[in-house]
Amino acid sequence: MHDSPHTVGDVMTRTPVAVGPDAPFKDVVTLMDRWKVSALPVLEGAGRVIGVVSEADLARAGGMTAGELMNAPAVTVHPDATVAEAARVMARRGVKRLPVVDDLGVLKGIVSRADLLKVFLRADEELTEEVRREVVDRLFPLSADHIRVDVTEGIVTLTGWIDSPAPAPVAERLARAVEGVVDVRCHLCPVAAREDPR
């Protein structure tokens, strides 16, 4: 069982294809085609990322080697960054993949947009277990047995009776924050609502 939040290290490709700065234009094109990737990290020395060469860079053909074509410095991410942080970097910088580097800038992997979406492929059973443990058991330790958690296609439904209406919005917010949850439907009602008003 994996606790949130997922990190880049959880979803990255650990054996990325990369090139050196002296790699010829044709070799870069060949590698991209063979591995079906849209960009390659450019490495020097002991594997330190110094730039990234993308399909767009090749289309502009402003050079004959990876070092001449690449964008530098490379936009990178650390393996300990959360999936959400990596997604924000990609959106802000307009890139589809990020080299994953350690504190010395050495390549450890690569993460793509598709990798970041993997968290939404978590099984409903796994999500049910995490929502029950991280939300219901923590917020409602005394009435957890009266609360039902159902997950279908990533949509969480919370049903049951609670002592006070105050924690219901908190439960909904916390359930929504569980990685892989698509939506939350909260049907938690205070016990007082069960009582006959007559």
C-alpha positions in Angstrom: 0.0 0.0 0.0 1.4 3.4 -0.9 0.7 6.5 1.1 0.2 9.8 -0.6 1.8 11.8 -2.1 3.4 9.8 -4.9 6.8 11.1 -5.9 8.5 11.4 -9.3 10.8 8.5 -8.2 7.7 6.3 -8.0 6.6 6.8 -11.6 9.7 7.7 -13.6 11.4 5.6 -16.2 14.7 4.5 -14.6 16.7 3.7 -17.8 16.2 6.7 -20.0 17.8 7.2 -23.4 20.3 10.0 -23.5 23.0 11.5 -25.7 26.3 13.3 -25.3 26.8 16.8 -26.6 28.8 15.5 -29.6 26.1 13.2 -30.8 25.4 14.0 -34.5 22.0 15.3 -35.6 21.2 12.1 -37.4 22.0 9.9 -34.4 19.6 12.1 -32.2 16.8 11.7 -34.8 17.4 7.9 -35.0 17.3 7.5 -31.2 14.1 9.5 -30.9 12.4 7.4 -33.6 13.7 4.1 -32.2 12.6 4.8 -28.6 9.4 6.8 -29.6 10.4 9.8 -27.4 10.0 13.5 -28.2 13.1 14.7 -26.3 16.5 13.4 -25.0 18.6 14.6 -22.1 22.1 15.7 -23.1 24.8 14.4 -20.6 28.4 15.2 -19.9 31.0 13.7 -17.6 29.6 11.3 -15.1 26.0 11.6 -16.4 25.3 15.2 -15.5 22.4 16.7 -17.4 23.5 19.9 -19.3 20.5 20.3 -21.6 17.7 18.7 -23.5 17.2 18.3 -27.2 13.6 18.1 -28.4 11.8 17.4 -31.7 11.2 21.2 -31.9 14.9 21.8 -31.7 15.6 19.4 -34.5 12.9 21.0 -36.7 14.6 24.3 -36.3 17.9 22.6 -37.2 20.1 25.3 -35.7 23.1 23.0 -35.3 24.7 19.7 -36.3 25.2 18.1 -32.8 23.1 17.6 -29.7 25.2 20.2 -27.9 24.5 22.8 -30.5 20.8 22.0 -30.8 19.9 21.6 -27.1 18.1 23.9 -24.7 20.3 24.7 -21.7 20.1 24.7 -18.9 17.7 21.8 -18.8 14.5 22.0 -16.9 14.8 19.1 -14.4 13.1 17.6 -11.4 14.3 15.8 -8.3 13.1 12.2 -7.6 11.6 13.3 -4.3 9.4 15.9 -5.9 5.7 15.1 -5.8 3.8 14.1 -8.9 1.8 17.4 -8.5 5.0 19.5 -8.3 6.4 17.8 -11.5 3.1 18.4 -13.3 3.2 22.1 -12.4 6.8 22.4 -13.7 5.8 20.8 -17.0 2.8 23.1 -17.4 4.7 26.2 -16.5 7.6 25.5 -18.7 5.6 23.9 -21.6 7.5 20.6 -21.7 6.2 17.1 -22.1 9.0 15.3 -20.1 11.6 16.1 -17.5 15.0 14.6 -16.7 15.1 13.4 -13.1 18.3 14.3 -11.4 20.0 13.9 -8.1 21.6 16.8 -6.0 24.6 16.8 -8.3 22.6 17.0 -11.5 23.3 13.4 -12.4 20.5 11.7 -14.5 18.5 9.2 -12.5 15.5 8.8 -14.8 13.0 10.6 -16.9 9.3 11.4 -16.2 6.7 12.1 -18.8 3.1 13.4 -18.7 1.9 9.9 -19.2 4.0 8.8 -16.1 2.3 11.5 -14.0 -1.1 10.2 -15.0 -0.3 6.7 -13.7 -1.6 7.7 -10.2 -5.1 7.8 -11.7 -4.8 4.1 -12.7 -4.8 3.0 -9.1 -7.3 0.2 -8.4 -10.6 1.1 -6.7 -9.9 -1.3 -3.9 -6.6 0.4 -3.2 -8.3 3.8 -3.1 -11.1 2.5 -0.9 -8.5 1.2 1.6 -6.5 4.5 1.6 -9.7 6.7 2.0 -10.9 4.5 4.9 -7.5 4.6 6.6 -6.4 8.2 5.9 -9.8 9.9 6.1 -12.6 8.0 7.8 -10.5 6.3 10.6 -8.7 9.5 11.4 -11.6 12.0 11.3 -14.3 9.7 12.8 -12.5 7.2 15.1 -15.7 6.6 17.1 -18.1 6.4 14.3 -16.0 4.9 11.5 -18.1 1.7 11.6 -21.1 3.7 10.6 -19.5 5.2 7.5 -19.3 3.4 4.2 -16.6 4.1 1.5 -17.4 3.0 -2.0 -15.1 3.7 -5.0 -16.1 3.2 -8.6 -13.8 4.2 -11.5 -12.0 6.5 -9.1 -15.1 8.2 -7.8 -15.4 8.0 -4.0 -18.8 8.0 -2.3 -18.9 8.5 1.5 -22.2 7.4 3.1 -23.2 7.2 6.8 -24.1 9.0 10.0 -21.8 11.3 11.9 -22.1 13.1 15.2 -21.7 16.6 13.9 -22.0 18.0 10.3 -18.7 20.1 10.8 -16.2 17.4 9.7 -18.1 16.4 6.5 -16.5 19.1 4.3 -13.1 18.2 5.7 -13.7 14.5 4.9 -14.6 15.5 1.3 -11.5 17.7 0.9 -9.2 15.0 2.3 -10.7 12.2 0.2 -10.3 14.4 -2.9 -6.6 14.9 -2.0 -5.9 11.2 -2.2 -3.9 10.6 -5.4 -5.9 8.7 -8.0 -9.3 10.0 -6.8 -11.3 11.5 -9.6 -14.2 12.9 -7.7 -15.9 12.7 -4.3 -19.6 12.4 -3.4 -20.2 13.1 0.2 -23.5 11.8 1.8 -22.5 12.0 5.4 -25.4 13.1 7.6 -25.5 14.1 11.3 -27.2 11.6 13.6 -29.7 14.3 14.6 -31.1 14.2 11.1 -32.3 10.7 11.7 -34.4 11.6 14.7 -38.1 12.1 14.0 -38.9 15.8 14.5 -42.4 15.1 15.7 
